[in-house]
């Protein structure tokens, strides 16, 4: 068969049985392989649908610019349709997303803006707020907003749901991760209308607020950072219709990442992290049901491909640094700080607009040799050192009345107290300066780790 264009190839993805990793579990498990869509994810389904809907409503004009906050896959789905229809794209991603996703988006000619993960949704630096600001500032643009754009959910109600029931009429439970809510609420609505006995089960990462809100109807605790990509939220999108969902299960980072690797080595399924999360959640939920679901058919959505995560889940070094591979460790950043620091005083900082003379004075008064430098909005731009300032003054490249900005070294990396020493060692060896911060606590940098800190810690270990 010959298709008119690549958009016509989206959908009709296959369903396969999961065999080896589910042995001994009473139910029958099946996966719908959404990573076999042309753009590599389930988000291909909503990319063209949301653009088509916006065109019909007159919200998107010829030559327009599509702006979206995305974990990567929706951006690719939009970029495919935009390439065919002649639109430009700007995508905003949180910095925890894999480098493969960023490179894929840029390959389509899209502009990619990376924002910090560990900020509140209403923080002006969050990828939600940056997306909105760019839409306000960019002429002839549209913020697609997959979270609150109900055409996201409608695409799955109109297309994915009927496709699933046609392929798999004997389905007893449908399991999917919950992120924007489009997939599980759209498919779930269709299945509830046409096969009410089918259980709709959502999978949410620990650290997301969705599970707690589903169970209590309240937002009692603040979101925490987690490494799973593509599912979980720190707010409640308008695409959510939680009345459709029968139950929700939480999954941890480590078990989800290890399951993702197991899907490849045991089942030959080159799936992404959210697929491993959904598989983990499905098996945990079935275990909790006892004999009630014995012999029943469980269908799990596998949203995207493992090739988006080569630098993470399939990278042994990254997995060790994340603490997901059970191997001996040299300890954590917290251990290093405890053994090498006599006080927990906040790190002294400077702004990039401050004069060189003021920075020198601060370093002298505080008896420190380096300072993190931030812009006026508080973003860390890098560090400056007494050696860099001395060389620049001696060579006449700056005067004491100039700003410190030209002397900022951007080679910094953020680490958390829970990160392993192996990660810090690799950063220092690569010439980077590790800055310690706790993503779950608002506030300043906790510490700067220097070479002598690392040497002192390693040299004094038993």
N, C-alpha and C positions, 0 to 999 in steps of 0.2 A: 504494500500500500504506500502511496506517495502522499505526504501531508503538505498543506499549504504553507505552513511555517512551523517553527519550533514550538509555538504555543499550543498547537494541535496535538502535540505528543504528551502533554502534561496529563497525568492521571492514569487510571487503569493499571496501577502498580500491582505486582504479584503478592500473593500471600503464601508463606512457607511455614511448615511445621518446625518447631523447636524440638530437638530430639535429645541430645546428650546431657545438656546442663539441667534438664528438668526430670531426669530419671528419679523415680521414687516419689514424685509429687503427683497427687491423685488426678489433677485436671490435665487436659490436653492444651498445650500452648501453641499459638500461631503468631507470626509476625507479618505485618503489612509493611513492605519494604519501600517506604516513601523516598529513600535515598536514590531510588532508580528513576526518579523524575529527572528531566534534562538538566536542571540546575542543581541537582543533588540533594533536594530536600522537599518536605511537604509544603514549604512556603511558596514553591512555584505555583501552587493552586490559588493562593490569595493574591499573588503579585499582579497578574493580569486582571483578575476579577476586580480588585480595588481600583485599578487604573480605569478599567471599563466603566465601573460605577461612577467614578469621579467625572469622566467625560460625559456620561449621560446626564449628570446633575449640573453640568456646566462649570464645575469647579476647577477643571484642568484645561488650559487653553493650548493651542498649537505652539510648539517651541518652549513650553513651560519647563519648570524645574521641579522635580519631585524630591522632597526632603523627608527623611524618615530616621527615627531612632530605632536601632535594630541590634540584635545579637549577631547579625551577619547573614543569616539565611533569608530573612524577608527582604533584605537589601538585594540579594542575588536574584530572588524571584521578581522583584520590581525592576531590576536592571535588565533582565531578559526582555520583559515586555516593553520597557522604555527604549531599548535598542531598536526594536521593531517599529515602535510608534514615533520615534524621533524626539524623545524627551531627555533632558539632562538629569543627573541625580547627585544629591549630596546625602551621605549617610553618616550618622553619628553613632559610635559604638563605645561601650564601656571598656576600660583598659584590661579587663580580665579575659577578653575574647582572644581566641587563638590568632597567631600571625597569619595563618593560612586564610582565614576569613577576610582579613584586611586586604591581603594581596589579591584574593579573588575579586573583591569589590573594585579595587583599583584597576584590575585588568579590564573591566567593563568601561573604563574611562570615568568612573565616578570619583567625586571628591570625598575623602574619608576624614572625619574629625573624630579623634579619640579623646574620651573624657574619663575622669576618675570613677571607679566603681563604688568606693566606700563613702558615698555622700547620700544625703536624703533626697527623695524624688523632687522636692520643691527647692532644693539647692540650685542656684543659678549655674553651677558647674555640672549638674547631672545631665545625662544624655537626653532625658525628657525635656528639660528646660532649654538646653542648648539647641535642640531641634526646633523648638517653638521660636526661639530668638532668631535663628537663621531664616525661618519662614517669614517672620515679620520683616527682616532686613533684605530679603532677596526678592527682586521684582518678578512678577509672573511665576510665583512658586506656590506649591501646595504641600503642607505638612500632612502626610498620609495617615499617621497616627493609628497604627494597627491595633493599639490597645483599646481605644474608644471608638474606632471606626467599625460599625456593626456589619459592614459588608464583609469583613473578615469572617465573622461567625456565619454569615449567610452563605458564603462560598462553600463552606463545609456542609451546611444543611442541604444545599441544593445539589451538590456534586459528590462530595466524599461520602456522606451518609448513605445515599442510594447505591453508590458503587460498592460499599462494604456489604450491605445487605444482599445485593445481587450476587456478589462473589461468595458470600459466606452466610447463607440463610440459617444455619444451625448455630449461630453465635449465641453464647450464654452470658458472656461478660466482655466489655470493651474497656481497655486500659490505655490511658495516654497521660503523658506529662501535662501539667497545667502551667501555662505561661501567660500569653495574651488572653487565653480562654477560647480562642476561635475554634480550634480543632475539637476539644472535648465537649464544648457546649453546642457547637453546630452539629457534629456527628451525633452527640448524645440526644439532642432534641429529636432528630430524625428517627433514631432507633427507638426512643421512648414512644413515639407516635405510631410506629409500624411494628415494633416488637417489644411491648411493654415489659416483658419478663427479663429482658437483657439488663444486666447490671452495668452501671457506668461508674468506673473507678478512676479517680485522678491520682497522680503521683506528684508530690511536692518535695523539694529539697529541704533538709533541716537548715534553718537560717532564713527561709522565706516566711512571709506572714500568712500565706494563704491557708495552710492547714489549720492554724489556730482560729482564723476567722471562720472557716467552714465549720469547725467543731463548736465554737462558742458564740459566733455572731458578733464578736468584738475584736478590736485590735488592742491586745493587752501588752504585748512586748514589741520592742523595736526589732527591725530586721537585722540580721547579721550576715557577714560575707560568707559565701560558699563558692566552690570552684566549678560546680556543675554549670554548664552553659545551656541557655535556650529555654529553661523552665524555671518556675518560681518567680515571685514578684515581691516588691516592697510597697505596693499599693494595690488597690482593687480596681482593675480596668472595667469599663462599661460593657465589654463583651462577656463578662461573667454572668451566668445564670445558674447559681449554685443549687437551685431547686432540681435541676436535671441530674445532678451528681448524687449517686447513692452512697458512696463512701470515698474517703481519701486516705492515702497512706504516705508516710514520710520516709525518705531515703537519705542516707549519709553519703558524703562525697566519696569516701574510700570504697565502700561496697559498690557504688555505682561505677567508679573508674575501673575497678577490678573486674566487674561483670562485663564491661565494654570490651576488655581484652579477652575475656573468656568467650564472648560471642564470636570473636574472630578465630581463636585457637581451637575451640570445640565445635563450632557450628559453621565456620567459614563465612560468617556474616561481618562484612567490613562496615560496621555501623558506628555512629557517633556516641558522644557521652550521654545525651538525653535518651538514646535508645537503651544504653546500659542501665540508666536510672529507671526507665519504664519497665524493663525486664525484671530488675530487682524488686520494684514495687509490686509487680504482678505476682511474683512468687511469694513475697511476704504476705500479701493479702490472701492468697489461696491457703497458705499455711494457717492463717488466722481463722479460716472458715471451717477447719476440721474436715469432716466427711461431707459437709453440705454441698460442696462443689466437686465431689468425686465423679470423674467421668465427664465433666462439663467442658465446654470449649471456650477458651479465653483468647481473644484477639488483642494484640499489643501493637501500637503504632511505633515504628522505628523511624523517627523524623528525618535524620540526615546521615551523611556518610562519614566514615572514619578518616577519610583523607583530609577533612577539615581540622583534624586534631593530631596530626603527626608529631607536632612539636610538644604535645602534652601527653595524652593518654598512652600513646605508642612510643614515647620517649622515656627510656629507663631512667635517665638522669633526672628529668623533670619529675617523674613519679617518685624517685627517692627523695628529692628535695621537698616534695609535697607530703612526704611521710606515708605514701601509699604502698611502698614496697617494704616488706618487713626485713630490713637488713640492719646490721650494727650502725649506730650513728655516733658522731663526735659530740652530740648534744645539740642544744638549741641556742638561738640568739639570747633568749632569757637567761640561760645558764651563763653565757659569756658576760652579760651585763652584771649579773649577780657577783661574779668572781672578779671582775676588773673595775667595777665602779664602787666608790665609797659613798656616793650620794646619788639621788635621782633628780637633781636640779634640771629644770627645763633647758633645752638647747638654745643658746643665744643665736639670734638670726639677724639678718639685715635685709633691707630692700634694695632692689637693683638701681633705684634712683638716688641712693645715698652717695655722698662724696667719699672718695678714697680715704681722705683724712679722717672722717668719722669712723670708717670701718677699722682703720689702723688703731685709732684710739680705743675702740671697743675691744679689739683683740688684745691690746696691751693691758687694759684695765681688768679684763676677765682671764688673762693669762691663757689664751687659747690660740691655736695655730691655724684654724680654719673655721669658716662660717657658712652655713646654708644661706642662699640668697633667694628671696621671693619677690614676685611682682606685687603690684598694688592690690591685686585681688587675693593674695595669699598663696598663689601657686608657686611651688618650689621650682626654680629655674636651674639650680645647680649649686656648686660650692665655690668659694674662693679661698685661697691659702696665703699665708704670709710669704711663701716662696714666690708665688705668682705675682703678688703685689710688689715685692722687692725687685724682681727682674724687670717688671714693666716700668717702674720708676727709674731704675738704673739705666735702662735703655732708652728712656724718654718717650715711651709709647703712651704714657698717661701722665697727668699732673695730679697733685693731691686734691685739686679742686674739681677734677672730673668725677663723673659717676663711676661706680664700681662695675657697672654692667659689662664692659668689654673684658673684664677679668674673671668672669664667671665660667667655670668648667661645668658643662651640662652632663658629664659622665657620672650621673648618680642613679642609684636603683633603690627603690623602697623595699624593705624587708619587714617582717612582723616578728614579734617575740617568739612565735611558735616555729619560725622557719629554722631548718637545720643549719649547723655550722658549715656543712659541705657547700651549701648555696653561697654563704658569705665568702668562703674561701675562694670559690670560683670567681665571684665578682671582684674581689680584691686583686686576685691574680690577673684578671683582665683589665686592671687599671681603673676600675669603677669604685665609687665611694658609696657604701651601703648606709642608708638613712633608715633608722628604726621608727616605725609608727604602728599603732594598733588600729586597724580599720574599724574595730567595733567601739572605739572610744573617740569622741571628738576631741580635738586638741592639737597641740604642737608636736613636733618631732620629739621622740623620746631620747634618741641618742644618735651620734655619728660613730660608726665603727671604723677605726684606723688600723693600719697594718700592725702597729705595736700592740693594740688591743688583741688582735688575733694571735700574734706571736706569744703574748703573755698568757692567754688562755690555753693555747695548745701546749706551751712549754710547761705549764703547771698542772696539766691533767695527770691523774694517777696512771 
